[in-house]
Amino acid sequence: MFLSTEEQAYSFSAQVKQASINLGFDSFQSSLISLAVSEITINAVRYANGAKIHVYKTTNQKGLSILVEDTGPGIKNIKQAMASGYSTHNSLGLGLAAAKRTVDKMVINTSSKGTAITLTSYLPIPREVIDIGSVSFPKMGEYYKRDNFCIKTYQGECILIALFDSYETKTNVQAALLLINTFINEHYDLPLKELVIGCHRLLKGANYTRSMDMGLLRITPSSAESLIVGNISITTLLPTSNPIQKLSGGLGSNFPPSLIITHIKLSSPFCFALHSNGIDSVSLPKIDTLALNSKKHAEHIFDNHARADDDATIIVIKSYE
């Protein structure tokens, strides 16, 4: 399909919204995809004499990709164009940065001969397939936590969970946690070792003086992998032949000499718990692991095993199939 007028661009964005709904996206998600497509196609029509459009399902059939190709002069300064709030004259006002935030992935290839932008959004993983619940509180009497976590679902079938605990001073702890949370959110699809090394380098570069513990768990359709540095625990609450290894040391200082990934072949159903050292145990012998949803399960663990004198975070992830 080739778009040469604004009317065609607006009509196409409406078609994309309907195609998203037909694929299984809800109305809100479909509207976000449509807005991103509008921003890209309107700019292509106004400043590049139109654009060739390709719409297709992702390889795993769990998402939608839209490729917009033009033969315009290209984007001269991608960094400036991606700056928050930057928008071309008389566009919808989203800007490339906001358009990127409305989809799961945006890839830009540009030169003086034209620009190709691919927008991709994936369906959320249904809660009845994989369920995640969490509880996290500071220690008694404190208003802030040294624990933080990030949960990223991507490609419609994969999940990365990162749990980290900072030993920084009160002055620096929130900034250190935000630094790492931002990095994980932006680079969640990197290999686990690269994620840990990247976080370590960020903390060193920011001249923080105290270490941070981190535990990473990645779930894919057929397997799980984990990497732990410091005093974070990842426990399988159903039998597995692979014990999850924990490396001594920390990020920012006392970095371990080598990083070890634990690989686990998944069988359904499965259940994992990630927790900081403010949780003494995840053992609940009188409760059927699969009888509770993940949120209730995490609450039971927290109520029975959280320490009042430390920050406590528990995350439970399970499948029922």
N, C-alpha and C positions, 0 to 999 in steps of 0.2 A: 504494500500500500504506500502511496506517495501523498504527502500532505503539502499543499501549496497555499492554503488560506487559513486565517484564524478560525473561521467557521468550521472548517474540516478538522482543525486541531481540537476545538472544543467538542465536536461530535465524536471524535476518536476517543477522547478521554472518557466520555460517557459510555462508550462501547467497552472500554477497558474496565470500567467499574462494573458493568453488567457481567463481563467475562469473569471477573474476580469473584463475584457472588455465585456464579454458576459453578466455579471450581470449588467453592466451599468457604471462602472468606466471608466474614460477617460484614454488615453494612459500614461500620466504622473503618475497618481495615481496608475495605474496597474504596472508600472515599479518600483515604490517605494515598493509596496507590494512584487513584485518578488525579489527585492534586499534583503529585510528583510528575506524572506524565504530562499534565497540562503545562507545567512550568517549562519542561524540556522542549516540548513540541512547539509551544507558542514562540519561544525564543528562536527555535530553528526556522520557523516560518518568517519571523520578522527580520532576522539578521543573517540568514543563510539561504534565503530563497527556497525554503521548503526542506522537507526531510523524508527519507525512505524509512518505513516502519516495519519491524518484524515482531510478531507476538507469538510466543511458544511456551509450552509447559517445560519446567525444569526436567533434567534427566531422570530424577527419581519420582516424577509425577506429583510432587508435593508442593509445587510452587509455580509462579508465573514470572516470565522474563519478557521485557519489552526493550528492543534495540532500536535506538533512534540515530540514524546516520544522515549527516548533511555534508555539503561540499563548500561550506563557508570558509571564512578566513581563520577559523580555529579560535581557541580560547588562549589569549596571549599570556595571562597570568592565572594559572589554576589555583594557586594559593590564595590570591586575592578573591577569585570567584567563589572559593569555598569558605571564605570568611563569613561568620555568622552575621546576618543582616544585610549582606551584599546582594543586590538584585539589579538586573539590567533595567534600563529605562522602560517604564510602562508595562513591565511584565506583571504576573499575578502577585509579585511581591514576596514569594517564598524564598527565592534564591537557591543556588545549588546546595548549600549547606543544609537548609531546611528540607529541600527535596530529598536529600540523602537520608535524613533522619526519618522520613516517612516510609522508607522501604528498608529491607534487610541488607541490601548490598547495591552499591552504585559504582560502576567502573567507567572511567573516562579515558578515551584515547583521542588525542587531538594533535593536529599539525596545521601547517598553512594550507593544506589541501582539504581540510574538513575535520569534523568531530564525530566520534561514535560514542554514545552513552548507553550503557546497559543498566536497566533497573530491574532488580529481582526481589520478589517478596515470597516468603514461604508460609504455608499454612501452619497454625499453631499445633503443637502435639496435643491430642485430646487427653483430658484428665483421666479418662477411663483406661488409657493406654499407659501413661506415665504420670504419676501424681507426686507433687513436691510440697512439703510443708515445713515451716520453720518457726522457731521461737528464739528471740535474742533480746537480752536485757543487760544493762550495766550492773556492776556490783552495788550492793545496798548503800544508799547514801550518795551515789554519784549520778550526775545528769548526762554523762557522755560515756560511750563505750570505747574500749580499745579493740574490740572485735568488729569485723565488718565482713560482708560476704557479697558475692555476685553470682547470679544465676542467669545464664544465657542459653536460650534454645535457638537452634539454627538448622537450616536445611530441612526443616520440617520433621526431623527425626533424631537429631543429636542434641545433647545438653552438656554444657560445661558448668560445673559448680566450683567456685573458688571461695575458700574461707581463710581469713587472715587475722592475725592477732599481733598488735604492735606493742613494743616495750618503750616507745618514745616518751619523751617528757610531755607533760600536760600542754606545754606551749606548742609542741610540734605534732602531737599524735593525730589530730584531725586532718591536718594537711598531708601527713604521710599516708593515712588511709585513703584520702581522696585521690592522691596521686596514683596509688596502686589500683584503686577501683576504676578510675578512668582508663588506665592502660589495659586492664583486663576486658573492659567493655568494648574497647576499640580493636583489640587483637585476640579475641576469644578463640579464633580458629587456628591460631598458631599451635605447633606441637608443644606439649607440656614443658619440655626442657627449655624451649625458647621463651615461653611465658615466664618461667621462674628466673631465668638469666636476665631477661629484660627488666623484670621488677627489681632484681638485685642491683642492676646498673643504675636504674632510676633513683633508688634510695641512696646509693653511693654518690651519684652525681649531685644530689640535693644536699649532700653533706650532713645527712642525719647520722647521729652518733650511736643509736641503739638499733637492735635487730628487729625483724618481723618474722613471725612464724607463718607458714602458708601450707594449705592442703588443697590439691586440685583433684577433681574427679570428672572424667569425661565418659559419658554414656553414648554409645552408638547402637544401631539396631542389633548388632551381634556380639558386642564386647564392651568391656569397661577398662579404663586405665586410670591409674592414680599416681600422684607424686606428692610426697609430704616432706617438708623441711621444717624441723622444729616440733613444737608441742601441740600439733593438731592431730586429731584422730579420725580415721575413716574406717568404719566397721561394716562388714557384711552381716546382716541380721538373718541371712539364710546361708546354709552350708556352702563353702567353696574350698577348693583344693589349694588356692593361692593366698597365703597370708599377705596382708598389705604392709609393705615395709615403710618404716619411718626413719628419716635421716636426721642425725643430730646437726645442730648449727642453726643458722638463721639467714634471712635476706638482709643485705645492708652491711653485715659483719659476720664473721665466723662462717662464711659460706662453705658448704661441704665440698670436698675435693672432686667428687663425682656425683652425678644424679642418677637415681635408679627408678625406672618406671615399673610399676606392678601391673601386669596384664591379667585380666579375668575374662574368661569366656562366659557369656551370660546365658542363663536358661530361665525361662519364665515359670513362675513369677520370681522377681528378685526384690531385694530391699537393702538399701545402704543408709548409714547414718554418718554424718560428718559433725564433729563437735569440737569446740575449744576446750581448754583445760579447766574451764569453769563448770564443766559437766563431768562428774566423777565416773559415770557408767551409763551404758545404754541398755542394761539388762532389765527386762520386764518379764520375768518367767511366767506370770499368771495371765499374760495377755497374748492372744493369738496375733502374730505379726501381721497377718493379712486381714484381720477382722476390722482394723481401724483404717481410716484414711490417713494420709501422711501428716496432715495438720494435727489431728487428734493424737496420733502416735508421738509426734514431736512434743506436744503439750504434756503427755503422760511422762515422757522421759525427763522433761524439764522439771515438772512438779516433784518427781521422785529423786532426781540426782543433781540438780543445779546447786551450786554453792553460793551462799550469800556474800562471801568475801571476795568474789572475783566476777568479772564479766562472764556471761554464760550464753553460748549460742549452740543450738542444735538444728540440723537440717536433715530431714528424712526424705528419701526418694525411693519410690517403689513402683513396680508394675504388677498388674493383676492378671495378665494373660500368659 
